[in-house]
């Protein structure tokens, strides 16, 4: 496993520690999660499982088939 040094200011460190604590993670785990989320190159299995879960949406023309035709009104 690789190690690297990241220099951040005190305010950034405080925000990072707060975010990590809120997520129930160590700062190292939280940073790894952010890096993973930002560099992922494929869909997760949970997203892949959604394929075909929704019916295809109708085209606007299909939705309007039961509607009447517009008619012009006489100008008064």
N, C-alpha and C positions, 0 to 999 in steps of 0.2 A: 504494500500500500504506500502511496506517495504522501509526502507531507509538504506543505508550503506555508510561507509566512505572509500574513495579510496585515498591513498597517492601516488602522482606522482611528479616527479621533474618538474622544471620550463620549461625545453625544451619540455618535453612530453605534458605538459599542453598547451604550445604555439601551438604545432602541432595539438593537439586535437581541440583547439579553432578555428584554421584556417580551419581544415577539416569540423567542424560543420558549420562555417560561409559559407563556399563554398557550403555546402549542403542545406543552408537555414534553419538550425535547431539550437536549443539551444544545449549547450554541453550535457545536460541531455538527450535530445531527441536523439542526435547523439549516445551517449553511449548505450541507450536502443536499438536503431536500430542495432548496432553492436552485442550486446548480443543476440537479437532476431535472427539475421542472422546466428550466430555461434551455436545456440542451437536448431534451428528448427528441429522438428522430423517428419514432413510430408511435402508433396509437396503443394505449393500454388495453389489456384484455377486457376490462369493464366497458370501455368504449366500443371495442370490436363486437362485443356481445349485443350491442344495441342495433346492429345492422339488421334491417328488416322489421324492427319493432314498431315502426309507424307505417300507416298506409300512405301511399303517395298522395300528395295534395292535388286537389282538382285544379284544372286550369280555369281561368276566369270565365272563358266561354262556356265551360261545362256548368259552372255555378249559375250562369244566367239562362240556361235553357228553359227553365220553368217560368221565367219572367215574361211579361208581355212585351210588345214592341213599343218603343217611344213614339209618340205622335206629336205633331206640332199643333199648338193651339192657335186659334185665330187671334190676330192682333186686334185689339179694340181701339 
